[in-house]
């Protein structure tokens, strides 16, 4: 028989359980509000939540079952440190629930549900007519026609210059054949994009309930399928070195509350960041169209670079270490670890597909002669720092004396 003392506890437990269940039920009720707002941004937040609850009436259980069906993927994502989610299941989950929204939306529209008239983006689920698209994207049609009429085929560069461009993504200063070929390829890409817009293959943002600003660009985009000039690669090396230095100095300042000049050199640069970024761009050029292989190769390449750097510095500096991952998950002799390898892979993707193309566009706007002078000056200072640091390495508290410090990840 239940004791008097256990009665209030059971009542309290049941109350908390019911409150939790009610909250969970409300979460399923408002499940569609992000999609509603995405379809029609003119709808207010409260109105979108109310409409979502009406749409989900009678569908909460099936939504719960759908969530359960992804439990296995969630566990796999956990065991693979998020990799399976990044490369597959996150996108699969998002695509599934978008289709589920389309299903529930269709039922709501067919039944004349109150507020369903606000779901007014007809081109989200049906293709606009050619006349409507040409009227909305007249500038795109004009640009495509102009580009097509002025397009002159360019042969793919061959010989040593072609090899550097094709396999290493490197363009020497006066390789005009490479420049012309990449401009020709970019024009083809722009023409194809414009035709996809006019054919209705791409969602017509200008026809949305809240029209999206759109400007068709003729100029070079942030496409990763390109080669980089030697001067731009040198400048990107120093940019990556400086960004890495700022990153680690900031971590040290946040955790230790003091400025620590990280790395073996005395200047504001960490060569391992610059070297890693540049060798990813050069050695993995042929993998740029395969992001998964690019990610894995970046992990292996940068992991090997970090391991070798740790080993070399230790051997040439009397056993001195500038970083130690001992105690980290899946570390190898304290020189590399799983966390670092994952960071290398994700960072490599960011460099290849976002940072390097954007930086290349910016650097290409600067006069080549002036940029060359800056690159030579930076190289001179860097070589002086390397020579000096070879005899007088940067050591001390928070740099090599990091035992017990929260900033033991130095590169």
C-alpha positions as CSV (number, residue, x, y, z in Angstrom):
1,X,0.0,0.0,0.0
2,X,1.3,3.5,-0.9
3,X,2.6,5.3,2.2
4,X,1.5,8.8,3.1
5,X,4.9,10.2,2.6
6,X,5.2,8.9,-1.0
7,X,1.9,10.4,-2.1
8,X,3.1,14.0,-2.5
9,X,6.3,12.8,-4.2
10,X,4.3,10.7,-6.8
11,X,1.8,13.6,-7.3
12,X,4.7,16.0,-7.9
13,X,6.4,13.6,-10.3
14,X,3.2,13.1,-12.2
15,X,2.7,16.9,-12.4
16,X,6.2,17.4,-13.8
17,X,5.7,14.6,-16.3
18,X,2.4,16.1,-17.5
19,X,4.0,19.6,-17.8
20,X,6.8,18.1,-19.8
21,X,4.4,16.2,-22.0
22,X,2.4,19.4,-22.5
23,X,5.5,21.3,-23.5
24,X,6.5,18.6,-25.9
25,X,3.0,18.5,-27.5
26,X,3.2,22.3,-27.9
27,X,6.6,21.9,-29.6
28,X,5.1,19.6,-32.2
29,X,2.2,22.0,-32.6
30,X,4.5,24.8,-33.5
31,X,6.7,22.6,-35.6
32,X,5.8,24.2,-38.9
33,X,6.2,27.9,-38.0
34,X,9.8,28.2,-39.4
35,X,8.6,26.9,-42.8
36,X,5.5,29.2,-42.7
37,X,7.7,32.3,-42.1
38,X,10.1,31.1,-44.7
39,X,7.3,30.9,-47.3
40,X,5.7,34.2,-46.3
41,X,8.0,36.5,-44.2
42,X,5.2,39.0,-44.0
43,X,3.4,36.8,-41.4
44,X,4.0,37.8,-37.8
45,X,5.6,35.3,-35.3
46,X,2.5,34.8,-33.2
47,X,0.3,34.4,-36.3
48,X,2.7,31.8,-37.8
49,X,2.8,29.8,-34.5
50,X,-1.0,29.8,-34.3
51,X,-1.3,28.7,-37.9
52,X,1.2,26.0,-37.3
53,X,-0.8,24.6,-34.4
54,X,-4.0,24.5,-36.5
55,X,-2.1,22.8,-39.3
56,X,-0.6,20.2,-36.9
57,X,-3.9,19.3,-35.3
58,X,-4.2,15.5,-35.8
59,X,-0.6,15.2,-37.1
60,X,1.4,15.4,-33.9
61,X,1.7,11.7,-33.4
62,X,2.9,11.0,-37.0
63,X,5.4,13.8,-36.6
64,X,6.6,12.2,-33.3
65,X,7.0,8.8,-35.1
66,X,8.9,10.6,-37.9
67,X,11.3,12.0,-35.3
68,X,11.8,8.5,-33.9
69,X,12.7,7.2,-37.3
70,X,15.8,9.4,-37.2
71,X,17.0,8.0,-33.8
72,X,19.4,5.6,-35.5
73,X,20.9,8.5,-37.5
74,X,21.3,10.6,-34.4
75,X,23.2,7.8,-32.6
76,X,25.4,7.3,-35.7
77,X,26.0,11.1,-35.7
78,X,27.1,10.9,-32.1
79,X,29.4,8.0,-32.6
80,X,31.1,9.6,-35.7
81,X,31.6,12.9,-33.8
82,X,29.1,14.7,-36.1
83,X,30.6,13.6,-39.4
84,X,27.7,11.5,-40.6
85,X,25.4,14.4,-39.9
86,X,27.6,16.9,-41.7
87,X,27.9,14.7,-44.8
88,X,24.5,13.0,-44.9
89,X,21.9,12.8,-42.2
90,X,21.5,16.5,-41.4
91,X,20.6,17.2,-45.0
92,X,18.4,14.1,-45.2
93,X,16.6,15.2,-42.0
94,X,16.0,18.7,-43.3
95,X,14.8,17.5,-46.7
96,X,12.4,15.0,-45.1
97,X,10.7,17.6,-42.9
98,X,10.5,20.1,-45.7
99,X,8.6,17.5,-47.7
100,X,6.5,16.8,-44.6
101,X,5.6,20.6,-44.5
102,X,4.6,20.4,-48.1
103,X,2.3,17.5,-47.3
104,X,0.7,19.2,-44.3
105,X,0.5,22.5,-46.2
106,X,-1.4,20.7,-49.1
107,X,-3.9,19.2,-46.7
108,X,-4.5,22.6,-45.0
109,X,-5.0,24.3,-48.3
110,X,-7.4,21.6,-49.6
111,X,-9.5,21.7,-46.4
112,X,-9.7,25.5,-46.4
113,X,-8.0,25.7,-43.0
114,X,-8.2,29.2,-41.4
115,X,-5.1,31.2,-42.3
116,X,-4.0,28.8,-45.0
117,X,-4.6,31.6,-47.5
118,X,-1.4,33.2,-46.1
119,X,0.6,30.4,-47.5
120,X,0.7,32.2,-50.8
121,X,4.0,31.3,-52.4
122,X,2.6,29.5,-55.5
123,X,6.0,29.2,-57.1
124,X,7.3,27.2,-54.1
125,X,5.4,24.2,-55.4
126,X,4.8,24.9,-59.1
127,X,6.8,26.2,-62.0
128,X,6.3,29.8,-63.2
129,X,5.5,30.3,-66.9
130,X,8.2,31.3,-69.3
131,X,6.4,34.7,-69.8
132,X,6.3,35.4,-66.1
133,X,9.9,34.5,-65.6
134,X,11.1,36.6,-68.5
135,X,9.1,39.6,-67.3
136,X,10.6,39.3,-63.8
137,X,14.1,38.5,-65.0
138,X,14.4,40.7,-68.1
139,X,17.9,41.8,-67.1
140,X,19.0,38.2,-66.8
141,X,17.7,37.4,-70.3
142,X,19.5,40.4,-71.7
143,X,22.8,39.5,-70.0
144,X,22.6,35.8,-71.1
145,X,21.9,36.9,-74.7
146,X,24.8,39.4,-74.6
147,X,27.3,36.9,-73.1
148,X,26.2,34.2,-75.5
149,X,26.7,36.4,-78.6
150,X,30.1,37.6,-77.4
151,X,31.4,34.2,-76.2
152,X,34.6,33.1,-78.0
153,X,35.7,29.5,-77.3
154,X,39.1,29.2,-75.6
155,X,41.3,26.1,-75.7
156,X,42.4,24.5,-72.4
157,X,46.0,25.5,-71.6
158,X,48.6,22.7,-72.1
159,X,52.3,22.2,-71.4
160,X,53.9,23.1,-68.1
161,X,51.6,26.1,-67.5
162,X,48.6,23.8,-68.1
163,X,49.9,21.2,-65.7
164,X,50.4,23.8,-62.9
165,X,46.8,25.1,-63.4
166,X,45.1,21.7,-63.9
167,X,46.8,19.7,-61.2
168,X,48.1,22.2,-58.6
169,X,45.8,25.2,-59.1
170,X,48.8,27.5,-59.5
171,X,49.0,30.3,-62.1
172,X,52.3,32.0,-62.8
173,X,52.2,35.7,-63.4
174,X,52.1,35.9,-67.2
175,X,50.0,32.8,-67.9
176,X,47.5,34.6,-70.0
177,X,46.3,31.3,-71.5
178,X,45.2,30.2,-68.1
179,X,43.5,33.5,-67.3
180,X,41.6,33.5,-70.6
181,X,40.5,29.9,-70.2
182,X,39.2,30.5,-66.7
183,X,37.3,33.6,-67.8
184,X,35.8,31.6,-70.6
185,X,34.8,28.9,-68.2
186,X,33.3,31.5,-65.8
187,X,31.2,33.0,-68.7
188,X,29.9,29.5,-69.5
189,X,28.9,29.1,-65.8
190,X,27.1,32.4,-65.8
191,X,25.3,31.6,-69.0
192,X,24.2,28.2,-67.6
193,X,23.0,29.9,-64.3
194,X,21.0,32.5,-66.2
195,X,19.3,29.8,-68.3
196,X,18.4,27.8,-65.2
197,X,16.8,31.0,-63.8
198,X,14.8,31.6,-67.0
199,X,13.8,27.9,-67.3
200,X,12.5,27.9,-63.8
201,X,15.0,25.4,-62.5
202,X,16.0,27.8,-59.8
203,X,13.4,29.2,-57.4
204,X,12.3,32.6,-58.6
205,X,13.0,34.8,-55.6
206,X,11.7,37.9,-57.3
207,X,8.3,36.3,-57.4
208,X,8.1,35.5,-53.7
209,X,5.5,37.0,-51.4
210,X,8.4,39.1,-50.0
211,X,10.5,39.6,-53.2
212,X,14.2,38.8,-52.7
213,X,16.8,41.2,-53.9
214,X,18.8,39.6,-56.8
215,X,21.5,40.8,-59.0
216,X,22.8,38.7,-61.8
217,X,26.6,38.9,-61.8
218,X,28.8,38.8,-64.8
219,X,32.0,39.2,-62.8
220,X,33.9,36.4,-61.3
221,X,32.1,34.7,-58.5
222,X,33.5,32.8,-55.5
223,X,33.8,29.6,-57.5
224,X,36.4,27.3,-56.1
225,X,37.3,25.9,-59.5
226,X,40.1,28.2,-60.2
227,X,43.9,28.6,-60.1
228,X,45.8,31.1,-57.9
229,X,48.7,33.3,-58.8
230,X,52.0,32.9,-56.9
231,X,51.7,36.4,-55.5
232,X,48.2,35.8,-54.2
233,X,49.2,32.4,-52.7
234,X,52.1,34.1,-50.8
235,X,49.7,36.8,-49.6
236,X,47.1,34.2,-48.5
237,X,49.9,32.3,-46.7
238,X,50.6,35.4,-44.5
239,X,46.8,36.1,-44.1
240,X,46.3,32.5,-42.8
241,X,49.4,32.8,-40.6
242,X,48.1,36.0,-39.1
243,X,44.5,34.8,-38.6
244,X,45.9,31.7,-36.9
245,X,48.1,33.8,-34.6
246,X,45.1,36.1,-33.7
247,X,43.0,33.0,-33.0
248,X,45.5,31.4,-30.6
249,X,46.5,34.6,-28.9
250,X,42.8,35.4,-28.4
251,X,42.2,31.9,-26.9
252,X,45.2,32.4,-24.6
253,X,43.9,35.9,-23.5
254,X,40.4,34.6,-22.8
255,X,41.6,31.6,-20.8
256,X,44.7,33.0,-19.1
257,X,43.7,36.7,-18.9
258,X,47.1,37.7,-20.3
259,X,48.8,38.3,-23.7
260,X,50.8,35.3,-24.9
261,X,52.7,35.4,-28.2
262,X,52.0,31.9,-29.5
263,X,54.2,29.8,-31.7
264,X,58.0,29.3,-32.2
265,X,58.5,32.6,-34.1
266,X,58.5,36.1,-32.6
267,X,56.4,37.9,-35.3
268,X,52.5,37.9,-35.5
269,X,52.3,34.7,-37.6
270,X,51.9,31.0,-37.1
271,X,53.4,29.2,-40.1
272,X,51.5,26.0,-39.6
273,X,48.2,27.7,-40.4
274,X,49.6,29.4,-43.6
275,X,51.3,26.2,-44.7
276,X,48.3,24.1,-44.1
277,X,46.0,26.4,-46.0
278,X,48.3,26.7,-49.0
279,X,49.1,23.0,-49.4
280,X,45.4,22.2,-49.2
281,X,44.8,24.6,-52.1
282,X,47.7,23.2,-54.1
283,X,48.0,19.5,-53.4
284,X,44.2,18.8,-53.2
285,X,43.2,20.8,-56.3
286,X,41.8,17.7,-58.1
287,X,39.5,17.0,-55.2
288,X,37.6,20.3,-55.2
289,X,34.6,18.9,-57.0
290,X,34.3,16.1,-54.3
291,X,33.8,17.8,-50.9
292,X,33.8,14.6,-48.9
293,X,37.2,13.5,-50.3
294,X,38.5,17.1,-49.9
295,X,37.5,17.0,-46.2
296,X,39.1,13.6,-45.6
297,X,42.3,14.5,-47.5
298,X,42.5,17.8,-45.6
299,X,42.3,15.9,-42.3
300,X,45.1,13.5,-43.4
301,X,47.3,16.2,-45.0
302,X,47.1,18.7,-42.1
303,X,47.3,16.0,-39.5
304,X,50.5,14.8,-41.1
305,X,51.8,18.3,-41.2
306,X,51.1,18.9,-37.5
307,X,52.6,15.6,-36.5
308,X,55.8,16.2,-38.5
309,X,56.0,19.8,-37.2
310,X,55.7,18.6,-33.6
311,X,58.3,15.8,-34.1
312,X,60.7,18.1,-35.9
313,X,60.5,20.9,-33.3
314,X,61.0,18.4,-30.5
315,X,64.0,16.8,-32.2
316,X,65.7,20.1,-33.1
317,X,65.1,21.9,-29.8
318,X,66.2,19.4,-27.2
319,X,62.8,17.8,-26.5
320,X,61.0,21.1,-26.2
321,X,57.3,20.9,-27.2
322,X,55.1,23.8,-28.3
323,X,51.9,21.8,-28.0
324,X,50.8,18.6,-26.3
325,X,47.5,16.8,-26.9
326,X,48.2,14.1,-24.3
327,X,44.8,13.2,-22.6
328,X,42.8,14.3,-25.6
329,X,40.4,11.9,-27.3
330,X,42.2,9.7,-29.9
331,X,45.5,11.5,-29.6
332,X,48.7,10.1,-31.2
333,X,51.7,10.6,-29.1
334,X,50.3,13.9,-27.9
335,X,51.1,15.4,-31.4
336,X,47.7,15.2,-33.0
337,X,44.1,14.3,-31.8
338,X,40.7,13.6,-33.2
339,X,39.4,17.1,-32.3
340,X,42.2,18.8,-34.2
341,X,41.8,16.5,-37.2
342,X,38.1,17.4,-37.4
343,X,38.9,21.1,-37.2
344,X,41.5,20.7,-40.0
345,X,38.9,19.0,-42.2
346,X,36.2,21.6,-41.6
347,X,38.7,24.5,-41.9
348,X,40.0,23.0,-45.1
349,X,36.5,23.1,-46.6
350,X,36.0,26.7,-45.5
351,X,39.3,27.7,-47.1
352,X,38.7,25.9,-50.4
353,X,35.1,26.9,-51.0
354,X,34.8,30.2,-49.3
355,X,37.8,32.0,-47.9
356,X,40.4,31.5,-50.7
357,X,38.1,32.4,-53.6
358,X,36.9,35.5,-51.7
359,X,40.5,36.5,-50.8
360,X,41.6,35.9,-54.4
361,X,38.9,38.2,-55.7
362,X,40.0,40.9,-53.3
363,X,43.7,40.5,-53.9
364,X,43.2,40.5,-57.7
365,X,41.8,44.0,-57.5
366,X,45.1,45.4,-56.2
367,X,47.8,46.4,-58.6
368,X,50.1,43.4,-59.2
369,X,53.3,45.3,-58.8
370,X,52.3,46.9,-55.5
371,X,51.1,43.5,-54.2
372,X,54.4,41.9,-55.2
373,X,56.3,44.5,-53.3
374,X,54.2,43.9,-50.2
375,X,54.7,40.1,-50.6
376,X,58.5,40.5,-50.9
377,X,58.7,42.7,-47.9
378,X,56.7,40.2,-45.8
379,X,58.8,37.3,-47.0
380,X,62.0,39.3,-46.0
381,X,60.7,39.9,-42.5
382,X,59.5,36.3,-42.2
383,X,62.9,34.9,-43.3
384,X,64.7,37.1,-40.7
385,X,62.3,35.9,-38.0
386,X,62.9,32.3,-39.0
387,X,66.7,32.8,-38.9
388,X,66.6,34.6,-35.5
389,X,64.1,32.1,-34.0
390,X,66.2,29.2,-35.1
391,X,68.8,30.3,-32.5
392,X,66.5,32.1,-30.1
393,X,63.0,30.3,-30.3
394,X,60.0,31.9,-28.7
395,X,59.6,30.0,-25.4
396,X,58.2,30.8,-21.9
397,X,55.0,30.8,-19.9
398,X,52.0,29.8,-21.9
399,X,54.2,28.9,-25.0
400,X,56.3,25.9,-24.0
401,X,55.7,26.1,-20.3
402,X,52.0,25.3,-20.6
403,X,51.5,22.5,-18.0
404,X,48.3,23.2,-16.2
405,X,47.4,25.9,-18.7
406,X,44.1,25.9,-20.5
407,X,45.9,26.9,-23.7
408,X,48.0,23.8,-24.5
409,X,46.9,23.7,-28.1
410,X,49.7,25.7,-29.8
411,X,50.7,25.4,-33.4
